[in-house]
Amino acid sequence: MNDLDIAFQLDRGGFKLDVAFKAPGVGVTALFGRSGCGKTTVLRCVAGLERAAGHCRLNGDTWQDDGRGLFLKTHRRPIGYVFQEASLFSHLSVRRNLEYGLKRIPPEQRQVGFDEVVDLLGIRKHLDRDPTGLSGGERQRVSIARALLTSPSLLLMDEPLSALDHTSKQDILPYLERLHDTLQIPVLYVSHSPDEVARLADRIVMLKDGHIQAKGSATEILSRLDLPLAQDAEASSIIDGTVLGHDDDYQLSRLEIAGGKLTVARLTQAVGELARVRIHARDVSVALDDPGATSILNVLPARILEMRDIAHAHVLVKLCTGVDEQTPLLARITRHSRDRLKLEVGQRVFAQVKAVALMD
Ligand SMILES: Nc1ncnc2c1ncn2[C@@H]1O[C@H](COP(=O)(O)OP(=O)(O)OP(=O)(O)O)[C@@H](O)[C@H]1O
């Protein structure tokens, strides 16, 4: 089976873990939840650093199966592990740190090349430097490169950006997005940042107090009004589409999505390629009629699927733009607007999406 299949139970007295989920053996699965809910513990169990009861399999290989008394030690599991803080050898140059990762794997078993990884993470100009002189973001990129050079079957990332300041985080996220688009290695990504999860995850497993609160595609979980991600100030929807064309004069691209077309900030993908954009709920408004000429670039016919009152006099409106309800779009509007427009579930409306919403 081409998937990750885990089930762990652990009792630490004050904290009980009981989780089981399967995830496809490709793409990024985010473990998301508040501090102390058990995310790191799950990762450590997958790595074999901690022993819970249960099982752990990846692509048909069994790493743990209590029924068979099987438990592979960490060094026998083909994983790469990236921690919150980069842990590089300070007495070795960046190049030697990377070679340390590479040399652990016999040449015939290497899945990723040195040059490929160095360029993907943009660290060529640092190769001969001493790691202590690098910025936090640069050090973390080197750590990720070193983990990838061991040609892991699974990459475990434990809040890899949490020790970085906001600017360094924003700098490193595009590199992680490129890894996701380029490499075939599945990733288990621990985070409590809605922003990171929305940008990187294909699937989300939400943990709460040691158990699974919800799991599913990122599109589905991000738009569930009953879950914390949708209620966060950074709440957003993910929309996948195909690039129709670019306008280099205005630095814009056209994207075909279920239920219409979107104009977005210039994308890097070529015409015909798939692209994902993220739209913040606060940047979507609702109108009863097609507003016609407006400075807002995107007006999509939509239907109201659900509404929920949230904090600060706001309402979350879950809209669907496609015919099949597969493309949910969240709008965050005021309660006042909802009442003034007399919005109701099932109603046909127009979603207005600010172009600025589509910049990242
Ligand atoms: N070595 C340990 N011994 C005993 N309890 C532990 C140990 N490590 C973690 N815990 C407890 O287990 C629970 C889950 O911890 P865990 O680190 O997995 O949470 P987390 O979701 O990753 O949190 P954070 O986001 O803060 O890193 C917490 O209550 C924590 O205090």
The ligand as a MOL file (V3000), in Angstrom:
LIG
                    3D

  0  0  0     0  0            999 V3000
M  V30 BEGIN CTAB
M  V30 COUNTS 31 33 0 0 0
M  V30 BEGIN ATOM
M  V30 1 N 9.1480 13.3930 27.9930 0
M  V30 2 C 7.9290 13.6640 28.4790 0
M  V30 3 N 7.5530 13.1710 29.6790 0
M  V30 4 C 6.3270 13.4300 30.1680 0
M  V30 5 N 5.4200 14.1970 29.5410 0
M  V30 6 C 5.7510 14.7210 28.3540 0
M  V30 7 C 7.0280 14.4830 27.7560 0
M  V30 8 N 7.0610 15.1220 26.5720 0
M  V30 9 C 5.8690 15.7400 26.4290 0
M  V30 10 N 5.0890 15.5020 27.5000 0
M  V30 11 C 3.6940 15.9550 27.6820 0
M  V30 12 O 2.8950 15.3040 26.7000 0
M  V30 13 C 1.9240 16.2060 26.1710 0
M  V30 14 C 2.0680 16.3160 24.6500 0
M  V30 15 O 3.2990 16.9520 24.3670 0
M  V30 16 P 3.7830 17.2680 22.8820 0
M  V30 17 O 5.1670 17.8460 22.9780 0
M  V30 18 O 3.6020 16.0710 22.0360 0
M  V30 19 O 2.7370 18.3930 22.4280 0
M  V30 20 P 2.7850 19.3600 21.1690 0
M  V30 21 O 1.4090 19.3840 20.6120 0
M  V30 22 O 3.8650 18.9670 20.2430 0
M  V30 23 O 3.0960 20.7490 21.8530 0
M  V30 24 P 3.9550 22.0260 21.3130 0
M  V30 25 O 3.1660 22.5990 20.1730 0
M  V30 26 O 3.9930 22.9310 22.4950 0
M  V30 27 O 5.3020 21.5330 20.8940 0
M  V30 28 C 2.1070 17.5130 26.9080 0
M  V30 29 O 1.1890 17.5330 27.9720 0
M  V30 30 C 3.5230 17.4400 27.4250 0
M  V30 31 O 3.6550 18.1950 28.6080 0
M  V30 END ATOM
M  V30 BEGIN BOND
M  V30 1 1 1 2
M  V30 2 1 2 3
M  V30 3 2 2 7
M  V30 4 2 3 4
M  V30 5 1 4 5
M  V30 6 2 5 6
M  V30 7 1 6 7
M  V30 8 1 6 10
M  V30 9 1 7 8
M  V30 10 2 8 9
M  V30 11 1 9 10
M  V30 12 1 10 11
M  V30 13 1 11 12
M  V30 14 1 11 30
M  V30 15 1 12 13
M  V30 16 1 13 14
M  V30 17 1 13 28
M  V30 18 1 14 15
M  V30 19 1 15 16
M  V30 20 2 16 17
M  V30 21 1 16 18
M  V30 22 1 16 19
M  V30 23 1 19 20
M  V30 24 2 20 21
M  V30 25 1 20 22
M  V30 26 1 20 23
M  V30 27 1 23 24
M  V30 28 2 24 25
M  V30 29 1 24 26
M  V30 30 1 24 27
M  V30 31 1 28 29
M  V30 32 1 28 30
M  V30 33 1 30 31
M  V30 END BOND
M  V30 END CTAB
M  END
